[in-house]
Amino acid sequence: MHKLHKWPSEYDSLPKWEKAFVIAAVQIKMAADEKAQKEAERKNKKGKRKR
């Protein structure tokens, strides 16, 4: 919730469909961040082998 700049009370007051949208958006963002992190780690390992 912190990255969305929302207070928990604001989230609680949202309609059910909007809460579902927020949760889905967070899950998509987390998956994209994990993928980017793995990509960066993979590139970092690849660069170390070439030395």
Predicted model as a PDB file, atoms N, CA, C, CB and O in Angstrom, pLDDT in the B-factor column:
MODEL        1                                                                  
ATOM      1  N   MET A   1       0.815  -1.191   0.000  1.00 58.00           N  
ATOM      2  CA  MET A   1       0.000   0.000   0.000  1.00 58.00           C  
ATOM      3  C   MET A   1       0.860   1.256   0.000  1.00 58.00           C  
ATOM      4  CB  MET A   1      -0.928  -0.003   1.193  1.00 58.00           C  
ATOM      5  O   MET A   1       0.448   2.302  -0.501  1.00 58.00           O  
ATOM      6  N   HIS A   2       2.039   1.145   0.558  1.00 62.00           N  
ATOM      7  CA  HIS A   2       2.908   2.315   0.653  1.00 62.00           C  
ATOM      8  C   HIS A   2       3.278   2.835  -0.735  1.00 62.00           C  
ATOM      9  CB  HIS A   2       4.177   1.975   1.448  1.00 62.00           C  
ATOM     10  O   HIS A   2       3.244   4.043  -0.968  1.00 62.00           O  
ATOM     11  N   LYS A   3       3.628   1.948  -1.653  1.00 67.00           N  
ATOM     12  CA  LYS A   3       4.011   2.389  -2.988  1.00 67.00           C  
ATOM     13  C   LYS A   3       2.833   2.981  -3.755  1.00 67.00           C  
ATOM     14  CB  LYS A   3       4.602   1.232  -3.766  1.00 67.00           C  
ATOM     15  O   LYS A   3       3.023   3.777  -4.675  1.00 67.00           O  
ATOM     16  N   LEU A   4       1.619   2.594  -3.376  1.00 67.00           N  
ATOM     17  CA  LEU A   4       0.427   3.137  -4.031  1.00 67.00           C  
ATOM     18  C   LEU A   4      -0.002   4.460  -3.423  1.00 67.00           C  
ATOM     19  CB  LEU A   4      -0.716   2.143  -3.950  1.00 67.00           C  
ATOM     20  O   LEU A   4      -0.930   5.103  -3.913  1.00 67.00           O  
ATOM     21  N   HIS A   5       0.678   4.869  -2.345  1.00 75.00           N  
ATOM     22  CA  HIS A   5       0.355   6.111  -1.646  1.00 75.00           C  
ATOM     23  C   HIS A   5      -1.087   6.102  -1.145  1.00 75.00           C  
ATOM     24  CB  HIS A   5       0.584   7.314  -2.566  1.00 75.00           C  
ATOM     25  O   HIS A   5      -1.809   7.094  -1.252  1.00 75.00           O  
ATOM     26  N   LYS A   6      -1.486   4.954  -0.594  1.00 76.00           N  
ATOM     27  CA  LYS A   6      -2.829   4.803  -0.030  1.00 76.00           C  
ATOM     28  C   LYS A   6      -2.712   4.346   1.413  1.00 76.00           C  
ATOM     29  CB  LYS A   6      -3.678   3.797  -0.857  1.00 76.00           C  
ATOM     30  O   LYS A   6      -1.807   3.592   1.769  1.00 76.00           O  
ATOM     31  N   TRP A   7      -3.621   4.804   2.221  1.00 85.00           N  
ATOM     32  CA  TRP A   7      -3.700   4.361   3.602  1.00 85.00           C  
ATOM     33  C   TRP A   7      -4.564   3.114   3.640  1.00 85.00           C  
ATOM     34  CB  TRP A   7      -4.272   5.478   4.532  1.00 85.00           C  
ATOM     35  O   TRP A   7      -5.448   2.950   2.800  1.00 85.00           O  
ATOM     36  N   PRO A   8      -4.325   2.238   4.593  1.00 86.00           N  
ATOM     37  CA  PRO A   8      -5.157   1.038   4.712  1.00 86.00           C  
ATOM     38  C   PRO A   8      -6.647   1.352   4.848  1.00 86.00           C  
ATOM     39  CB  PRO A   8      -4.707   0.222   5.900  1.00 86.00           C  
ATOM     40  O   PRO A   8      -7.489   0.610   4.342  1.00 86.00           O  
ATOM     41  N   SER A   9      -6.965   2.438   5.521  1.00 89.00           N  
ATOM     42  CA  SER A   9      -8.381   2.800   5.671  1.00 89.00           C  
ATOM     43  C   SER A   9      -8.990   3.182   4.319  1.00 89.00           C  
ATOM     44  CB  SER A   9      -8.536   3.968   6.673  1.00 89.00           C  
ATOM     45  O   SER A   9     -10.170   2.928   4.075  1.00 89.00           O  
ATOM     46  N   GLU A  10      -8.194   3.787   3.450  1.00 90.00           N  
ATOM     47  CA  GLU A  10      -8.686   4.113   2.104  1.00 90.00           C  
ATOM     48  C   GLU A  10      -8.948   2.834   1.321  1.00 90.00           C  
ATOM     49  CB  GLU A  10      -7.671   5.009   1.346  1.00 90.00           C  
ATOM     50  O   GLU A  10      -9.945   2.718   0.608  1.00 90.00           O  
ATOM     51  N   TYR A  11      -8.031   1.872   1.465  1.00 89.00           N  
ATOM     52  CA  TYR A  11      -8.202   0.593   0.773  1.00 89.00           C  
ATOM     53  C   TYR A  11      -9.452  -0.119   1.273  1.00 89.00           C  
ATOM     54  CB  TYR A  11      -6.963  -0.303   0.970  1.00 89.00           C  
ATOM     55  O   TYR A  11     -10.218  -0.668   0.481  1.00 89.00           O  
ATOM     56  N   ASP A  12      -9.657  -0.110   2.578  1.00 92.00           N  
ATOM     57  CA  ASP A  12     -10.828  -0.772   3.162  1.00 92.00           C  
ATOM     58  C   ASP A  12     -12.136  -0.173   2.676  1.00 92.00           C  
ATOM     59  CB  ASP A  12     -10.769  -0.695   4.670  1.00 92.00           C  
ATOM     60  O   ASP A  12     -13.150  -0.867   2.602  1.00 92.00           O  
ATOM     61  N   SER A  13     -12.119   1.104   2.345  1.00 94.00           N  
ATOM     62  CA  SER A  13     -13.352   1.752   1.921  1.00 94.00           C  
ATOM     63  C   SER A  13     -13.658   1.558   0.433  1.00 94.00           C  
ATOM     64  CB  SER A  13     -13.277   3.218   2.229  1.00 94.00           C  
ATOM     65  O   SER A  13     -14.712   1.985  -0.039  1.00 94.00           O  
ATOM     66  N   LEU A  14     -12.748   0.919  -0.310  1.00 94.00           N  
ATOM     67  CA  LEU A  14     -12.974   0.695  -1.741  1.00 94.00           C  
ATOM     68  C   LEU A  14     -14.023  -0.391  -1.957  1.00 94.00           C  
ATOM     69  CB  LEU A  14     -11.658   0.310  -2.444  1.00 94.00           C  
ATOM     70  O   LEU A  14     -14.182  -1.282  -1.123  1.00 94.00           O  
ATOM     71  N   PRO A  15     -14.738  -0.313  -3.077  1.00 96.00           N  
ATOM     72  CA  PRO A  15     -15.669  -1.398  -3.416  1.00 96.00           C  
ATOM     73  C   PRO A  15     -14.890  -2.692  -3.696  1.00 96.00           C  
ATOM     74  CB  PRO A  15     -16.542  -1.009  -4.652  1.00 96.00           C  
ATOM     75  O   PRO A  15     -13.690  -2.661  -3.972  1.00 96.00           O  
ATOM     76  N   LYS A  16     -15.589  -3.815  -3.620  1.00 96.00           N  
ATOM     77  CA  LYS A  16     -14.952  -5.120  -3.786  1.00 96.00           C  
ATOM     78  C   LYS A  16     -14.233  -5.245  -5.129  1.00 96.00           C  
ATOM     79  CB  LYS A  16     -15.990  -6.223  -3.654  1.00 96.00           C  
ATOM     80  O   LYS A  16     -13.131  -5.790  -5.183  1.00 96.00           O  
ATOM     81  N   TRP A  17     -14.831  -4.754  -6.210  1.00 97.00           N  
ATOM     82  CA  TRP A  17     -14.222  -4.894  -7.540  1.00 97.00           C  
ATOM     83  C   TRP A  17     -12.943  -4.072  -7.645  1.00 97.00           C  
ATOM     84  CB  TRP A  17     -15.214  -4.463  -8.636  1.00 97.00           C  
ATOM     85  O   TRP A  17     -11.998  -4.458  -8.334  1.00 97.00           O  
ATOM     86  N   GLU A  18     -12.924  -2.932  -6.953  1.00 95.00           N  
ATOM     87  CA  GLU A  18     -11.743  -2.074  -6.998  1.00 95.00           C  
ATOM     88  C   GLU A  18     -10.609  -2.667  -6.153  1.00 95.00           C  
ATOM     89  CB  GLU A  18     -12.093  -0.656  -6.505  1.00 95.00           C  
ATOM     90  O   GLU A  18      -9.438  -2.539  -6.512  1.00 95.00           O  
ATOM     91  N   LYS A  19     -10.945  -3.302  -5.054  1.00 94.00           N  
ATOM     92  CA  LYS A  19      -9.943  -4.006  -4.256  1.00 94.00           C  
ATOM     93  C   LYS A  19      -9.320  -5.125  -5.091  1.00 94.00           C  
ATOM     94  CB  LYS A  19     -10.572  -4.579  -2.955  1.00 94.00           C  
ATOM     95  O   LYS A  19      -8.106  -5.327  -5.060  1.00 94.00           O  
ATOM     96  N   ALA A  20     -10.155  -5.846  -5.834  1.00 96.00           N  
ATOM     97  CA  ALA A  20      -9.661  -6.929  -6.686  1.00 96.00           C  
ATOM     98  C   ALA A  20      -8.708  -6.388  -7.746  1.00 96.00           C  
ATOM     99  CB  ALA A  20     -10.832  -7.668  -7.354  1.00 96.00           C  
ATOM    100  O   ALA A  20      -7.696  -7.017  -8.053  1.00 96.00           O  
ATOM    101  N   PHE A  21      -9.026  -5.242  -8.295  1.00 94.00           N  
ATOM    102  CA  PHE A  21      -8.154  -4.618  -9.300  1.00 94.00           C  
ATOM    103  C   PHE A  21      -6.815  -4.235  -8.693  1.00 94.00           C  
ATOM    104  CB  PHE A  21      -8.828  -3.379  -9.907  1.00 94.00           C  
ATOM    105  O   PHE A  21      -5.770  -4.456  -9.304  1.00 94.00           O  
ATOM    106  N   VAL A  22      -6.839  -3.659  -7.492  1.00 91.00           N  
ATOM    107  CA  VAL A  22      -5.605  -3.255  -6.823  1.00 91.00           C  
ATOM    108  C   VAL A  22      -4.738  -4.486  -6.550  1.00 91.00           C  
ATOM    109  CB  VAL A  22      -5.918  -2.503  -5.501  1.00 91.00           C  
ATOM    110  O   VAL A  22      -3.532  -4.463  -6.794  1.00 91.00           O  
ATOM    111  N   ILE A  23      -5.345  -5.543  -6.051  1.00 92.00           N  
ATOM    112  CA  ILE A  23      -4.602  -6.767  -5.765  1.00 92.00           C  
ATOM    113  C   ILE A  23      -3.989  -7.332  -7.036  1.00 92.00           C  
ATOM    114  CB  ILE A  23      -5.512  -7.809  -5.109  1.00 92.00           C  
ATOM    115  O   ILE A  23      -2.825  -7.730  -7.034  1.00 92.00           O  
ATOM    116  N   ALA A  24      -4.755  -7.374  -8.121  1.00 95.00           N  
ATOM    117  CA  ALA A  24      -4.239  -7.881  -9.390  1.00 95.00           C  
ATOM    118  C   ALA A  24      -3.089  -7.016  -9.904  1.00 95.00           C  
ATOM    119  CB  ALA A  24      -5.360  -7.940 -10.433  1.00 95.00           C  
ATOM    120  O   ALA A  24      -2.098  -7.543 -10.410  1.00 95.00           O  
ATOM    121  N   ALA A  25      -3.209  -5.715  -9.781  1.00 92.00           N  
ATOM    122  CA  ALA A  25      -2.153  -4.816 -10.240  1.00 92.00           C  
ATOM    123  C   ALA A  25      -0.874  -5.021  -9.429  1.00 92.00           C  
ATOM    124  CB  ALA A  25      -2.614  -3.353 -10.142  1.00 92.00           C  
ATOM    125  O   ALA A  25       0.224  -4.989  -9.985  1.00 92.00           O  
ATOM    126  N   VAL A  26      -1.009  -5.230  -8.134  1.00 90.00           N  
ATOM    127  CA  VAL A  26       0.150  -5.470  -7.280  1.00 90.00           C  
ATOM    128  C   VAL A  26       0.815  -6.793  -7.651  1.00 90.00           C  
ATOM    129  CB  VAL A  26      -0.260  -5.473  -5.794  1.00 90.00           C  
ATOM    130  O   VAL A  26       2.042  -6.876  -7.706  1.00 90.00           O  
ATOM    131  N   GLN A  27       0.018  -7.817  -7.903  1.00 94.00           N  
ATOM    132  CA  GLN A  27       0.572  -9.124  -8.285  1.00 94.00           C  
ATOM    133  C   GLN A  27       1.317  -9.033  -9.614  1.00 94.00           C  
ATOM    134  CB  GLN A  27      -0.547 -10.178  -8.380  1.00 94.00           C  
ATOM    135  O   GLN A  27       2.383  -9.630  -9.761  1.00 94.00           O  
ATOM    136  N   ILE A  28       0.781  -8.307 -10.571  1.00 95.00           N  
ATOM    137  CA  ILE A  28       1.447  -8.128 -11.863  1.00 95.00           C  
ATOM    138  C   ILE A  28       2.751  -7.371 -11.681  1.00 95.00           C  
ATOM    139  CB  ILE A  28       0.531  -7.384 -12.853  1.00 95.00           C  
ATOM    140  O   ILE A  28       3.763  -7.729 -12.284  1.00 95.00           O  
ATOM    141  N   LYS A  29       2.741  -6.336 -10.863  1.00 93.00           N  
ATOM    142  CA  LYS A  29       3.949  -5.551 -10.596  1.00 93.00           C  
ATOM    143  C   LYS A  29       5.015  -6.407  -9.914  1.00 93.00           C  
ATOM    144  CB  LYS A  29       3.613  -4.329  -9.724  1.00 93.00           C  
ATOM    145  O   LYS A  29       6.192  -6.322 -10.262  1.00 93.00           O  
ATOM    146  N   MET A  30       4.612  -7.224  -8.951  1.00 94.00           N  
ATOM    147  CA  MET A  30       5.558  -8.091  -8.255  1.00 94.00           C  
ATOM    148  C   MET A  30       6.180  -9.100  -9.215  1.00 94.00           C  
ATOM    149  CB  MET A  30       4.865  -8.819  -7.097  1.00 94.00           C  
ATOM    150  O   MET A  30       7.381  -9.362  -9.145  1.00 94.00           O  
ATOM    151  N   ALA A  31       5.380  -9.665 -10.105  1.00 96.00           N  
ATOM    152  CA  ALA A  31       5.892 -10.631 -11.074  1.00 96.00           C  
ATOM    153  C   ALA A  31       6.886  -9.960 -12.019  1.00 96.00           C  
ATOM    154  CB  ALA A  31       4.734 -11.262 -11.871  1.00 96.00           C  
ATOM    155  O   ALA A  31       7.921 -10.539 -12.348  1.00 96.00           O  
ATOM    156  N   ALA A  32       6.574  -8.758 -12.449  1.00 96.00           N  
ATOM    157  CA  ALA A  32       7.475  -8.022 -13.349  1.00 96.00           C  
ATOM    158  C   ALA A  32       8.778  -7.674 -12.630  1.00 96.00           C  
ATOM    159  CB  ALA A  32       6.792  -6.732 -13.874  1.00 96.00           C  
ATOM    160  O   ALA A  32       9.851  -7.759 -13.227  1.00 96.00           O  
ATOM    161  N   ASP A  33       8.700  -7.288 -11.373  1.00 95.00           N  
ATOM    162  CA  ASP A  33       9.904  -6.967 -10.595  1.00 95.00           C  
ATOM    163  C   ASP A  33      10.781  -8.196 -10.396  1.00 95.00           C  
ATOM    164  CB  ASP A  33       9.519  -6.378  -9.235  1.00 95.00           C  
ATOM    165  O   ASP A  33      12.004  -8.115 -10.502  1.00 95.00           O  
ATOM    166  N   GLU A  34      10.148  -9.346 -10.104  1.00 96.00           N  
ATOM    167  CA  GLU A  34      10.905 -10.584  -9.935  1.00 96.00           C  
ATOM    168  C   GLU A  34      11.602 -10.968 -11.235  1.00 96.00           C  
ATOM    169  CB  GLU A  34       9.983 -11.723  -9.469  1.00 96.00           C  
ATOM    170  O   GLU A  34      12.760 -11.383 -11.226  1.00 96.00           O  
ATOM    171  N   LYS A  35      10.898 -10.829 -12.342  1.00 96.00           N  
ATOM    172  CA  LYS A  35      11.471 -11.155 -13.644  1.00 96.00           C  
ATOM    173  C   LYS A  35      12.657 -10.243 -13.951  1.00 96.00           C  
ATOM    174  CB  LYS A  35      10.405 -11.036 -14.747  1.00 96.00           C  
ATOM    175  O   LYS A  35      13.692 -10.708 -14.430  1.00 96.00           O  
ATOM    176  N   ALA A  36      12.512  -8.964 -13.680  1.00 95.00           N  
ATOM    177  CA  ALA A  36      13.596  -8.009 -13.921  1.00 95.00           C  
ATOM    178  C   ALA A  36      14.797  -8.308 -13.031  1.00 95.00           C  
ATOM    179  CB  ALA A  36      13.108  -6.574 -13.682  1.00 95.00           C  
ATOM    180  O   ALA A  36      15.942  -8.180 -13.466  1.00 95.00           O  
ATOM    181  N   GLN A  37      14.541  -8.705 -11.789  1.00 95.00           N  
ATOM    182  CA  GLN A  37      15.630  -9.025 -10.870  1.00 95.00           C  
ATOM    183  C   GLN A  37      16.387 -10.264 -11.349  1.00 95.00           C  
ATOM    184  CB  GLN A  37      15.086  -9.246  -9.444  1.00 95.00           C  
ATOM    185  O   GLN A  37      17.618 -10.288 -11.328  1.00 95.00           O  
ATOM    186  N   LYS A  38      15.657 -11.284 -11.778  1.00 94.00           N  
ATOM    187  CA  LYS A  38      16.305 -12.493 -12.285  1.00 94.00           C  
ATOM    188  C   LYS A  38      17.113 -12.193 -13.539  1.00 94.00           C  
ATOM    189  CB  LYS A  38      15.266 -13.576 -12.577  1.00 94.00           C  
ATOM    190  O   LYS A  38      18.204 -12.732 -13.727  1.00 94.00           O  
ATOM    191  N   GLU A  39      16.578 -11.340 -14.386  1.00 92.00           N  
ATOM    192  CA  GLU A  39      17.287 -10.946 -15.609  1.00 92.00           C  
ATOM    193  C   GLU A  39      18.579 -10.223 -15.259  1.00 92.00           C  
ATOM    194  CB  GLU A  39      16.396 -10.049 -16.494  1.00 92.00           C  
ATOM    195  O   GLU A  39      19.620 -10.479 -15.865  1.00 92.00           O  
ATOM    196  N   ALA A  40      18.516  -9.326 -14.289  1.00 90.00           N  
ATOM    197  CA  ALA A  40      19.708  -8.576 -13.880  1.00 90.00           C  
ATOM    198  C   ALA A  40      20.744  -9.514 -13.268  1.00 90.00           C  
ATOM    199  CB  ALA A  40      19.334  -7.465 -12.875  1.00 90.00           C  
ATOM    200  O   ALA A  40      21.938  -9.384 -13.536  1.00 90.00           O  
ATOM    201  N   GLU A  41      20.288 -10.456 -12.448  1.00 90.00           N  
ATOM    202  CA  GLU A  41      21.214 -11.420 -11.854  1.00 90.00           C  
ATOM    203  C   GLU A  41      21.854 -12.290 -12.930  1.00 90.00           C  
ATOM    204  CB  GLU A  41      20.488 -12.299 -10.826  1.00 90.00           C  
ATOM    205  O   GLU A  41      23.046 -12.589 -12.874  1.00 90.00           O  
ATOM    206  N   ARG A  42      21.050 -12.691 -13.907  1.00 89.00           N  
ATOM    207  CA  ARG A  42      21.559 -13.522 -14.990  1.00 89.00           C  
ATOM    208  C   ARG A  42      22.613 -12.765 -15.794  1.00 89.00           C  
ATOM    209  CB  ARG A  42      20.412 -13.977 -15.905  1.00 89.00           C  
ATOM    210  O   ARG A  42      23.654 -13.324 -16.138  1.00 89.00           O  
ATOM    211  N   LYS A  43      22.346 -11.500 -16.091  1.00 87.00           N  
ATOM    212  CA  LYS A  43      23.309 -10.690 -16.835  1.00 87.00           C  
ATOM    213  C   LYS A  43      24.568 -10.446 -16.013  1.00 87.00           C  
ATOM    214  CB  LYS A  43      22.682  -9.355 -17.246  1.00 87.00           C  
ATOM    215  O   LYS A  43      25.673 -10.419 -16.556  1.00 87.00           O  
ATOM    216  N   ASN A  44      24.402 -10.270 -14.713  1.00 86.00           N  
ATOM    217  CA  ASN A  44      25.532 -10.037 -13.828  1.00 86.00           C  
ATOM    218  C   ASN A  44      26.439 -11.276 -13.781  1.00 86.00           C  
ATOM    219  CB  ASN A  44      25.037  -9.671 -12.412  1.00 86.00           C  
ATOM    220  O   ASN A  44      27.662 -11.143 -13.831  1.00 86.00           O  
ATOM    221  N   LYS A  45      25.861 -12.456 -13.687  1.00 82.00           N  
ATOM    222  CA  LYS A  45      26.629 -13.694 -13.675  1.00 82.00           C  
ATOM    223  C   LYS A  45      27.333 -13.893 -15.017  1.00 82.00           C  
ATOM    224  CB  LYS A  45      25.715 -14.895 -13.361  1.00 82.00           C  
ATOM    225  O   LYS A  45      28.485 -14.321 -15.076  1.00 82.00           O  
ATOM    226  N   LYS A  46      26.623 -13.576 -16.073  1.00 74.00           N  
ATOM    227  CA  LYS A  46      27.163 -13.744 -17.420  1.00 74.00           C  
ATOM    228  C   LYS A  46      28.370 -12.844 -17.618  1.00 74.00           C  
ATOM    229  CB  LYS A  46      26.093 -13.443 -18.479  1.00 74.00           C  
ATOM    230  O   LYS A  46      29.346 -13.258 -18.244  1.00 74.00           O  
ATOM    231  N   GLY A  47      28.326 -11.639 -17.107  1.00 66.00           N  
ATOM    232  CA  GLY A  47      29.419 -10.693 -17.233  1.00 66.00           C  
ATOM    233  C   GLY A  47      30.639 -11.112 -16.426  1.00 66.00           C  
ATOM    234  O   GLY A  47      31.767 -10.835 -16.834  1.00 66.00           O  
ATOM    235  N   LYS A  48      30.441 -11.766 -15.304  1.00 66.00           N  
ATOM    236  CA  LYS A  48      31.542 -12.202 -14.453  1.00 66.00           C  
ATOM    237  C   LYS A  48      32.335 -13.337 -15.089  1.00 66.00           C  
ATOM    238  CB  LYS A  48      31.015 -12.637 -13.099  1.00 66.00           C  
ATOM    239  O   LYS A  48      33.541 -13.449 -14.868  1.00 66.00           O  
ATOM    240  N   ARG A  49      31.674 -14.173 -15.871  1.00 60.00           N  
ATOM    241  CA  ARG A  49      32.337 -15.321 -16.488  1.00 60.00           C  
ATOM    242  C   ARG A  49      33.288 -14.884 -17.606  1.00 60.00           C  
ATOM    243  CB  ARG A  49      31.295 -16.300 -17.039  1.00 60.00           C  
ATOM    244  O   ARG A  49      34.267 -15.575 -17.887  1.00 60.00           O  
ATOM    245  N   LYS A  50      33.016 -13.781 -18.225  1.00 57.00           N  
ATOM    246  CA  LYS A  50      33.810 -13.344 -19.371  1.00 57.00           C  
ATOM    247  C   LYS A  50      35.172 -12.780 -18.978  1.00 57.00           C  
ATOM    248  CB  LYS A  50      33.047 -12.309 -20.148  1.00 57.00           C  
ATOM    249  O   LYS A  50      36.018 -12.602 -19.854  1.00 57.00           O  
ATOM    250  N   ARG A  51      35.415 -12.499 -17.738  1.00 54.00           N  
ATOM    251  CA  ARG A  51      36.673 -11.879 -17.303  1.00 54.00           C  
ATOM    252  C   ARG A  51      37.829 -12.802 -17.394  1.00 54.00           C  
ATOM    253  CB  ARG A  51      36.562 -11.388 -15.913  1.00 54.00           C  
ATOM    254  O   ARG A  51      38.951 -12.420 -17.062  1.00 54.00           O  
TER     255      ARG A  51                                                      
ENDMDL                                                                          
END                                                                             
